[in-house]
Amino acid sequence: MNNRFLQFGKEIAYTHHEKWDGSGYPEGLHGESISLLGRIMAIADVYDALISQRPYKPPFTHGEAVSFVARSKGTHFDPDVVEAFLEIHEEFRKIASDLPDLEKQDVL
């Protein structure tokens, strides 16, 4: 396996819980000190968590998840990455619809 591929995976796994405003973890990084890969994956990860059913919550609709991401612009998420997400959010809906969790309810 390509070492560069593994390095990208490590970077994503380590930084995708950081927040644009510095309130995330594990390092409390903020702004552009968070890798671009981590900033992108943060939105994908939160979107997936929101639309997925969990033992402690029902799934959000696609619209509710998009609204959450939009409201979190500049605090949780990189404003530029949020703008890019808003331009393509229907692709997220399509992917989630095409590849549903086995236990996911039809909320999209």
N, C-alpha and C positions, 0 to 999 in steps of 0.2 A: 504494500500500500504506500502511496505517496506521502512522504513526510510533511509536505506543505499542506496537504489535505487535512492531516491530523492536527497540524498547528492551527488551521482555521477552526476546526472543531473545538480545540482547547480554548481558543480565544472567545468563541461564541459562548461556550458553557461557562466560562469564568466571568464574562462581562454582561450577560443579558439581563441580570437583575440589578444592574446599576441604573440610576435614574438621572435624567438630564439636570435636575436641580441639586444633585449630590446626596439625596436622601436614601439611595439604594445601598446594595451590598454586593460583594464583600469588602470593597475598598473605599466606598463612599465617593467614587469618582463622579465628576460632573462635566456637563457640556461635551466639548470635543475631546476631552481626555479619555472618554469612553470610546472604544474602538467602533468604527462604523459598522462592522459586523454585529457587534453586541447591540448597537442602537437599532439596527434593522430587526434583529431577532427578538428584541424586547417587545416590539409591536406584534410580531407573529405569535409569540408565546402567549401574550396577554389575550389577544384575539381568540386563540384556540381555547385558552382556559375559560374565557367568558362564554363562548358558545357551547362548551361542553358541560354536560350534566356532571355534578359532583355530589357526593353524599351530603354535603352541607348546603347545596344550592341547586336550583333548577337552571337549565341553560338559558342564556340571554338569546334574543333574536339577533340576527345579523345587524339590523338597524340599531339596536341597543348597544351592541359591541362597537360599532362604528362611532356612535355618539360618545361612548366612553373614551375611546382613543382621541377623538377630536377635542373633548374637554380636558384631556390630560396633556395637550400640546404645551410644551415649555416647562412643564413640571416633571411628569414621569417620562415623557418622550421628547426626542429631538424634534423641534418644530419643522424642519425641512423633511424629515422622514415621515412625519405625520402628513404633511402636504402630499408627499408622494403616495402614501397609503390611501389618502382620500381620492386621489385620481384613479386608483386601480382597485378600490375596495370590492367592486363587483367580481373581480377575479378571485378574491378570497372567498366570497359567497359560493362561486362555482366550484372551487376546489373542495370546500367543506361539503358541498352537496354531492359531489362526485365521489368523495372518499370519506363517508361518514363513519363515526365510531359505531361499533356494533350496538351499543346501548343508547346511542343518541336518539332523542326524539326528533320528529320532523318540525323544527322551529325556523328553518331557513325559508 
